[in-house]
Amino acid sequence: MEPWVISVLCVAIFIFIMLLGVPVVYSLGIAAVVCGLIGYGPSVLPKVGWAPFSMLFNLAWTPLPLFVLMGSLIAETTMGEDLFKAASKWLSRVPGGLIASGIVGEAIMSAALGTSAATIIVMGKVAEQEFERYHYNKAFSFGALLAGGVLGPLIPPSATFIIYAVLTDTSLGHLFIAGIVPGILLTVMLVIPAILICWKRPQYGPPTGRFIWRERFASLKKIWAIILVMVCVLGVIYLGVATATESAGVGCVAVLLIGVLFFGLRWDGIRRALIDAATINGMILFIFVGASLFTYVLGSTNVAKYLLNFVHSSGLSRWWIMIAINIIYLILCCPLDELTVTFVTIPIFFPLIVSLGFDPVWFGIVFTVNTQLGLITPPLGIDLFAVTNVFKIPTGDLLRGVFPFFVILLIFLVIIIAFPQISLWLPNLMIGK
């Protein structure tokens, strides 16, 4: 059987099984084993067994469980609550000030949590009571926070960056630093329309009152902990003092010490954080195994080589190809989760990206933003339905609330594609790069 036929069959079986309601991880594994046996016979089985082992044994994955643990420990403290209250005092006279505070809080918490869902839920739980107290439109407010969840994996540390770095052998430190400027830009782009819409429609989010300057400055004293964690994680990478793996360990120790000494973190909270981190890491690694099987069989068909030859023979501009890849990602990320899309597509598209002369660090930023857009759109929309279920908001209302911010996210994606230096400026200044 021709290799390209095996690759098409593998994708078709995967989609068919997934549409039957089988979880993605099993759909990937079954499609890989079936197509491997059809195409290569029983000799494929030892290789199928070796593929996930060799992947999980890779020490480059070490930062992932450490950063997940760090986020779980932070969730057991009041760092997020202190951060939101400080921001809300500074923006109290601004229409939609609580929404803007939530987005700013997401941006700062992203430097500790690293995933969109965790960032949205932690900040949403803190903000929900204040939204109700000041009669904010709940769907619009949480729609803004849902869009702000994109900051989670964009501002380092980021689980998506870690996976991308391992799969492509790209510098994780450079990826982490590259996400900072785009993250700040996106924060501003989300805050401004939130304020303008609430200014035009005060019923969406009125000002919350006035605070004297002494109260505002006093509130800053409570955010020192999260700032210190950011410095510990990102500062050592930027200065070339530590690798991403070492910075993850430093971050965990820093959060644990700060939590115990200043936030009353005790064994019960630590135990919950350890259980949450183990559950999340186990789920992620289980998906890794299924995706690695699928990627191994698909990669053995040389589909990346066929794609490369086709593109070079087409005569298309490299920018048209980049636009096509982004459209494909926008479509794929609607029914599939980001981990599956990452494992299935990066081994195929990355050699093409490099051959066309695009910077792999820049593409990592573009890819991350693109995959996050799928998390807030149906039919899968993992973040969308997480917010719907946790905060009891009808899906239709939440979709209407997030729509103006989704448009902003699309504009932001176009900007970082058109101007790569937004992402690459800071990594080029790194010490010891």
N, C-alpha and C positions, 0 to 999 in steps of 0.2 A: 504494500500500500504506500502511495506517495506521502511524503512527510507533511505536505500542506493539507492533505485530506485528513490526516490524523489531528492536526491542530484545529481544523474547522470542526471536526467531529467532537473533539474534547470540549470546545467552547459550547457547542450545541447541547451536548449531554449535560454539562454544568447548568446551563440556563434552564433546560427542561426539568431537571431534578429540583432546582431551586424554586421554580414556579409551582411545583407540586406541594410546596410548603416545607421541604426538608431544609434544616438550618444550613447556612452558607458553608460552614466548615466541613460538614459531611458531603455536601454537594461537590465541593472542590475535590475532596479525597476520592469519592466514588468515581467521578469523571476521570481523574488522573489514573487510577488503577485500571479501569475498564479500557481506556484508550491505550494505556501502556501495554496491556495484554494483547489487545487487537493488533497493535502496530509492531510490537517487538517480541511477543511471546513471554513465557515464564522467566526468561532471563532478566526481565525488567524488575522483578520483585525484589531481589537483593539491593538493587540500586534505589528503588522506591523506599526501602527501609533505611538505607544509608543517608538519603537526602535530608530528612528532618533531623537526624542525629548530628550530621555535620553542621547544619545550620544552628541548632540550639547550643552546640558545643563552642560556637564562636564567641570569644570573650568580648567582642565589640558590642554585644547586646547588654553588657553589664549596666550601663547607665539607665536603661529603661526601668528595671525593677526598683532601682534606688530612687529615681525621680518620682515614681509612683508612690513609694513609701513616704517620701518627703511631702508630697501633696496630701496624703492621707493623714499625716501628723498635723499639718497645718489646719486641716478641716476640723480637728479636735480642739482647736484653740479659738479665740475670739479675734484673730488677726483680721479676718474679712469684715467682721462687724465694726471694728475700730476704724478700718480704712473707709468704709462706706459712710460712717457718721462724720468723719473728718471732711470728706469730699462734700457731703450734703451741707455742712455748715458754710463752707466757702462758696457754694453755689445756691444758697438759700434764697437769694433775691431774684434768681434767674427763672423764667418760665421753663418747666421741665427740668428743674435743677436736680430732682431725685433721679430722673432717668440718666441725665448726664453724669451724676455721681456714680450710678451703677456701672456705666460704661467705663469711666475712669478707673473704678474699682476693679473691673474685669481686667483692664490692661495691666494694672499693677499685680493683681493676684495671678495673672498668667505667667509671671516670672517665677512663680512658685509651683503652680499646679500642672501646667503643661498640656492639658487636654480641654477641648471645648465644653464637653458635658459637665465636667467637674467645675469649671469656671462659672458656667451659667447657673448651676444649681446652688453652689456656695453663695454667690452674690445674690441670686434670686431669693434665697431663704432669708438673707439679711434684709433685703429691700422690701419684701412683700408686706410686712407690717406697716412700713412707712408709706407705701403706695396706698394702702387702704386707709390709713389715718388721714391723709391729705386728699383723698378721693381722686386719685389718678386713674385714668382709663387703663384697666388691667391688661387688656389685649395689646394695646399700643405699647405700654411700658415693658411688658415681657417680650414683645416683638423686637424692641430695641435691644434688650439684653440677649435675646436669641441671636441676633446678628452680631452682637459684640462677642459672642462665644468664639467667633473666628479668631479673635486675638489669642485664645488659649494655646493653640499649637503654633501660632505665628511668632509670638514673643517667647523666647526661650526661657526654660528648657521645654522641649517639645518631643512628644512620643513619635510624631510623624517625622520630624527631622532625624531622630535616631534611626528609625527603620530605613528611611531614604539613604542616610549616610552609609549604613552597613551594606545595603543592596548595591550601591553605586560606588563604594570606596571613596566617597567624598568626605572632606574634612568636616567633622561634626562641630568642632569649635568655630569654623568659618560660617557654617549654617546658623549656629546659635547667634553669633554676632550680626549676621546678615538680616535676621528677622527684627532687629530692634527698631531701625528707622522706619521700615514699612509699618510696623506695629504702632508707632507713635503717629504716623500719618493717618492710618486707618482710625485710630481713636478720635482724632480731630474731625475726620470726615463723618463719623457717626454722631459725635456730640453736636455739631453745628446744626444738622437738620432736625435733630430731636428738639433742640431749643427753639428753632424757627417755627416748627409745626406747632409746638405748645404755645408759642407767642401768638400765632394766628388763631389757634383754637385752644383757649385757656382751659376749657373743660377737660382736655387731655392731660394737663399737668400744670397746675397753678404754682406760683412761688410759695415757698413754705414758711416765710417769715424773715425776721432779721436777727442776726447775731452780731454782737459787738466784736471788734477786732481782737480783743483779748481772748474771747472764747474760740475764735478761729485759730489763732496761733497756739492756744492750749491744746486744741484737738490734734495738732501735728505731733505732739509728744507721744501719741499713742500708736503712730504708724512706723516708729523707728524699727520695730522688729522685722516687718516685712521688707523694709528697705535694706536692713542688714543682711537678710537672707539673699536678696537680689545681688548685693555686692559680693557676698561670699561665693555665689554660684557663677555669676557672669564676670566679676572683676578678675578672678584668678585665671579665667580662660583668656580674657582680653589682654591681660598683662603677660600671658605666656607662662604663668607660674604652674598651672596644672592642666591636665587633659580634661575632656568632658567627663570621663569616668571618675577621675579624682574629684572634680568639682561636685559631682552628684553625691559622693561620700561626704565631702565637706558640708554640703547643704543639709544632708540628713542629720549630721551631728549638730550643726548649728541650730536647726529647728528643734531637735530634741532637747538641747540644753536650754534654749530660750523658752520653750514650752514648759519645761519642768520648773525653771527658776522664776519665771515672770507671769505665766498664764495658768498656773495651777494644774498642769498636765500630770496626771498620775497613772497608775498601772491600768486602770479600767480604760482610760482613753488610749493609752499606748496599745493595749490588747486589741481594741476595736480597730485602730489604725493598721496594726499588723494583719488582722483578718481581712480587712478591706483591700490592703495592698496585695496580699496573697491571692485573693479571689480575682482581682482585676488582672494581675500578672498571669495567673493560670489561664484565664479566659483568652488573653492576648496570645500567649504562647501556644495554646491549643489551636487558635486560628492560624498561627504561623506554620504549624505542622501541616494542616490541610492545604494551605496556600503553597507551601514549599513543594509538596507532591505535585500539585497542579503546574507550578512553574517549571519543575524539573521535566515533566513530560512535554509541556509546551515548548520549552527551550530546546529539547532534543530534536525537535522538528525543524530547527533553524528558521523559525518564523521571523526572527529579528533580521536575519540575513536577507530573506526574501523581501521584507519590507524595505530594507535599506536599498537593495537593488532597484526595487520599483520606484522609490522616491527619486533616486539619482537619475533614473532613465526618464522620469516624467518631465523634467525641466522646470518644475515649479519653483518659485522663489521660496527661500527658507522661511520667510515670514508667513507666507500662505500656509506652509506646512505647520508652523507653530500655531496659527489660528485654528487649523483643522484639529490638531492634537488637543487644544483647549476645549473645543466644541465636543470632542469625543469624551473628554473627562467630565464635562458638565452633564452629558447624557448618562454616562456610566455611573456617576456618583448619586444619581437619583434612586435607582433600585438597589445599589450595592453599598456596603459600608467602606470606609476609607482604607482599612487594613487590606481587605480583599482587592480593592482597586490598585493599591500600592504594589502588592505582591504579584498580581497578574500582569500589570501593564508596564511597570518600571523596567523589568528585564527586557521588554520588547522595545519600548520607546527610548530608553536612555542611550543605547548605542547610536540611534538615529540623531538624537539631540547633540551628542558630542561630535558626530561626523559633520553636522551642519555648522559647527563652530560656535554653538551657544555655550555660555558658562554654566557648568553643572550646579554651582551654588545658587546662581540666579534662578535656574529652572526649578531647584528645590523649593524656593519661595513661591514661585508661580504655581507649582504643583500643589503645595500645601493649601494655598488660598482656594484653588479650584476644588479640591476635594472637600473642603469645609462648606462650600456652597451647597453641595449635595446633601449635607447633613441637616439642612433646614428646608429642604424641598421634598414633597411627596414623590413616589409612593412610600419609600422607606423612611427618610427623614428622621434619623435616630435622635438628633437633638430636638427636632420639632415635637416629636411624640413624647420625649422625656419631659419637656416643659409642659406639654398638655396634661400629662398624667400627674406630675408632681404638684403643679400649681392649679389644677382643675380649671383649665381654660379650654373652651370649645375649639376644635382644630380650625374651623372656618374663621372664627374671630382672630385667632392667633396668626393665621396666614394673612389676613387683611392688615393686622398690626405690623407684621414684619415686612410687608411688601415694599414700602418706601426705603427701608434700610437695605433690602435685597438689591434694589436698583443701585444704591450707593456702593455696595460690595462689587457689583459688576463693573461700575466705573473705576473703582479702585484696582480691580484685576487688570483692566485695560491700561491703567497708568503704570503699574509695575512691569507690565509686559513692554510697553513703549519706552520706558526709561529704566533700563537695567541698573544704572548707577545709583538709584535709590536704594537698591539692595546691596550693591557691591562697594559702596563708598566706605562704610565703616570697616568691613573685613580687610580692605586694602590698607587700613591704618593700623592693623593689629601689630602689637609687639611680639616678636618671635614667631611671626606667621610662617 
